[in-house]
């Protein structure tokens, strides 16, 4: 009888020891390979990376090219009028895409004067105000695209206030029923731009025209 009692006692002791050894790991502990213990209580992969992600700075002098969602013009538009656009080319910083192509953007018509209101010429000045990335709106400060046509009898156009900070524009000729692309570039020392005309020499930028703006201040974007 005594021997049977000791056997039962030994069995109970072994069961108790096994139960203690199989307890789930406490929160905050790690396994031998360094991974969080506790199974479902561990954080989802990548969540902490997204929370702790540092914003990426888009430096001043970055060119952002957009396509207009609507037509703008010296006669069509009014000073202070807002316009919408879509980013045409992705913007990358150190090889990492920060502003994707297709991102929504918005801007303002700074000035618009129809033919005859500027010593017989026409003028259109626009700037980009913001871009939306990952559902968040980021304010921008950019150089204005500032263009004018001189005189009724001259099919010429000039960029007003040229220089490294000036915006550049790629317009389209709206007359004759066919669009014709006009290239433009931002130079290191001077800003130049092509002109967009209608038959009466008004400046017109049709919807889908590509316009490039240069940022004047850095902007932090959190991905």
Secondary structure, DSSP 8 states (H G I E B T S, - for coil): -HHHHHHHHHHHHHHHHHHHHT----TT-B-TTS-BSSGGGS--TTHHHHHH---EEE-TT-EEEEEESS-EETTT--TT-EEEEEE-S-EEETTEEEE-TT-EEEEEEEEEEEEEEETTEEEEEEEEEEEEETTEEEE--B--EEEEE--TT---EEETT-STT--EEEEE--GGG---EE---B-SS-B-----B-TT--BEE-TT-EEEEEBSS-EEE--
